[in-house]
Amino acid sequence: MARNMSTPTPVTPAPQAPDSPRESESPPPPGLQGDLEMELLGLATALYNLGTTVVNDLTKEKDKPGGVAGKPVGMRVNEVVNHLATLEGMSGSIDTMVPMQVLVDIDNSRNPMQLTKDRIERAATENQFMNGKIHAIDSYRKMLDEALAQNFPELGEHLMEPSLHTAAQSGEPVKAEEDASNVLLNGA
């Protein structure tokens, strides 16, 4: 039975995994990007179907010797080749660049979604660590100001309040009284 190679067979999407981003979260984007995503989904489905067909055929061969006729493996291989040919045809009009690290991770059997999640969690952890350092420095500064005001009462009125401290950091002008007292503190 001859098959027309120029007409791709319609792709029925496989049931989605619970963590799959497609169909449960958003539809494919319109245009060429969406067509590419659907073709990649079709390729993944065809590869899955090929794998299950091969496994099923291997288990059947153990039970009955002989009989090569009627195996659907060739049809499944043709589906995979058709999807690859369609992707090759689409590649000329796609200008999206894929980072090399993503391809290396896929080659090393790592899920890019898991790597993204790990990197986001790492950034959040580092952010919390830095916020802890900032809080520790602010708390130390407050304790130092209190100790200076207690041990050197004449400096107590010149120590900056937290609101004045943030104003000085943001570049806002400090009150003239504060500037005059800083001159006296600096010995001028």
LUMFIVO-985751 format. One record per residue (C-alpha): residue number from 1; x, y, z. Coordinates in Angstrom, 3 decimals. Example, Ala and Ser with C-alpha at 12.3 -4.5 7.8 and 13.67 -1.06 7.14 Angstrom:
2
   num          u          v          w
     1     12.300     -4.500      7.800
     2     13.670     -1.060      7.140
# end
This chain:
188
   num          u          v          w
     1      0.000      0.000      0.000
     2      1.579      3.264     -1.177
     3      1.326      6.348      0.923
     4      1.437      9.967     -0.200
     5      4.526     11.458      1.484
     6      3.698     15.099      0.687
     7      0.513     15.233      2.768
     8      1.204     15.000      6.487
     9     -1.229     12.990      8.505
    10     -3.274     14.915     11.064
    11     -1.700     14.852     14.480
    12     -3.812     13.903     17.450
    13     -2.111     15.306     20.548
    14     -1.241     12.754     23.167
    15     -2.814     13.089     26.601
    16     -1.011     15.822     28.483
    17      1.109     15.127     31.497
    18      0.094     16.974     34.682
    19      3.181     19.210     34.448
    20      2.803     19.918     30.713
    21      2.476     23.617     29.851
    22      0.425     23.014     26.707
    23     -3.390     22.946     26.599
    24     -3.738     23.147     30.373
    25     -2.239     26.625     30.628
    26     -2.294     28.355     27.260
    27     -2.931     27.705     23.582
    28     -0.034     27.783     21.124
    29      0.794     31.260     19.847
    30     -0.619     32.255     16.454
    31      1.464     32.143     13.316
    32      4.706     30.384     12.564
    33      5.705     29.955     16.223
    34      2.456     28.130     16.974
    35      2.829     25.954     13.889
    36      6.345     25.070     15.008
    37      5.165     24.173     18.508
    38      2.376     21.991     17.127
    39      4.797     20.257     14.746
    40      7.215     19.596     17.615
    41      4.330     18.213     19.667
    42      3.413     16.003     16.701
    43      7.026     14.807     16.451
    44      7.100     13.986     20.158
    45      3.844     12.057     19.792
    46      5.159     10.202     16.729
    47      8.371      9.272     18.544
    48      6.370      8.042     21.534
    49      4.116      5.996     19.231
    50      7.172      4.545     17.476
    51      8.711      3.540     20.807
    52      5.555      1.866     22.069
    53      5.066      0.072     18.736
    54      8.612     -1.296     18.837
    55      8.195     -2.470     22.436
    56      4.841     -4.080     21.615
    57      6.302     -5.819     18.565
    58      9.243     -7.135     20.560
    59      6.955     -8.642     23.172
    60      4.771    -10.230     20.481
    61      7.819    -11.777     18.773
    62      8.727    -13.581     21.970
    63      5.334    -15.271     21.955
    64      5.145    -16.277     18.275
    65      8.077    -17.159     16.066
    66      8.266    -15.995     12.408
    67      5.678    -13.651     10.843
    68      7.202    -10.321      9.847
    69      4.222     -9.219      7.709
    70      1.787     -6.662      9.067
    71      4.150     -4.849     11.440
    72      3.300     -1.158     11.848
    73      6.871     -0.128     12.721
    74      7.567      1.062      9.170
    75      4.470      3.263      9.208
    76      5.539      4.792     12.541
    77      9.045      5.457     11.203
    78      7.525      7.191      8.155
    79      5.461      9.434     10.472
    80      8.619     10.455     12.360
    81     10.448     11.136      9.077
    82      7.506     13.244      7.808
    83      7.555     15.373     10.966
    84     11.321     15.821     10.700
    85     10.985     16.826      7.023
    86      8.295     19.372      7.915
    87     10.498     20.802     10.677
    88     13.417     21.015      8.247
    89     11.203     22.942      5.831
    90     10.110     25.331      8.601
    91     13.676     25.940      9.800
    92     14.425     28.419      7.005
    93     11.759     30.851      8.177
    94     12.453     30.630     11.935
    95     14.953     33.111     13.345
    96     14.587     32.200     17.037
    97     17.908     31.381     18.658
    98     18.117     28.587     21.224
    99     20.861     28.973     23.846
   100     23.531     26.316     23.510
   101     23.249     25.484     27.226
   102     19.625     24.413     26.685
   103     20.668     22.000     23.932
   104     23.513     20.636     26.068
   105     21.109     20.115     28.976
   106     18.659     18.265     26.719
   107     21.493     16.096     25.360
   108     22.439     15.280     28.957
   109     18.831     14.196     29.657
   110     18.059     17.197     31.859
   111     14.665     18.863     31.682
   112     15.041     22.595     30.820
   113     11.909     23.378     32.849
   114     13.502     21.777     35.920
   115     16.730     23.714     35.346
   116     14.772     26.967     35.080
   117     12.941     26.146     38.306
   118     16.243     25.348     40.046
   119     17.794     28.629     38.888
   120     14.779     30.650     40.028
   121     14.864     28.946     43.428
   122     18.603     29.637     43.682
   123     18.059     33.322     42.847
   124     15.293     33.536     45.463
   125     17.564     31.924     48.060
   126     20.386     34.339     47.275
   127     17.917     37.231     47.427
   128     16.769     36.147     50.892
   129     20.405     35.799     51.977
   130     21.213     39.335     50.776
   131     18.080     40.721     52.442
   132     19.241     39.070     55.666
   133     22.642     40.742     55.332
   134     21.006     44.135     54.732
   135     18.766     43.656     57.752
   136     21.774     42.659     59.889
   137     23.720     45.751     58.826
   138     20.731     48.026     59.542
   139     20.263     46.434     62.932
   140     23.996     46.808     63.697
   141     23.887     50.471     62.658
   142     20.936     51.114     64.987
   143     22.716     49.381     67.876
   144     25.890     51.373     67.166
   145     23.950     54.655     67.074
   146     22.298     53.794     70.397
   147     25.638     52.860     71.985
   148     27.299     56.041     70.683
   149     24.406     58.174     71.972
   150     24.606     56.453     75.381
   151     28.393     56.699     75.774
   152     28.803     60.070     74.091
   153     25.691     62.094     74.962
   154     27.020     65.171     73.147
   155     26.891     63.185     69.855
   156     23.355     61.890     70.435
   157     21.665     64.853     68.802
   158     23.954     64.614     65.766
   159     23.375     60.974     64.978
   160     21.175     60.666     61.946
   161     17.712     59.202     62.259
   162     16.865     56.333     59.879
   163     14.620     58.607     57.777
   164     17.453     61.147     57.396
   165     19.880     58.326     56.602
   166     17.720     57.116     53.700
   167     17.274     60.699     52.471
   168     21.041     61.154     52.415
   169     21.479     57.910     50.461
   170     18.832     58.854     47.887
   171     20.599     62.150     47.138
   172     17.964     64.394     48.724
   173     19.392     67.481     50.434
   174     19.911     67.171     54.170
   175     18.654     69.977     56.432
   176     20.983     72.956     56.926
   177     21.084     72.296     60.672
   178     22.474     68.825     60.023
   179     25.101     70.237     57.668
   180     26.231     72.759     60.313
   181     26.497     70.089     62.964
   182     28.516     67.851     60.608
   183     30.978     70.711     60.130
   184     31.411     70.941     63.891
   185     31.880     67.175     64.147
   186     34.547     67.174     61.458
   187     36.558     69.747     63.412
   188     36.168     72.659     61.011
# end
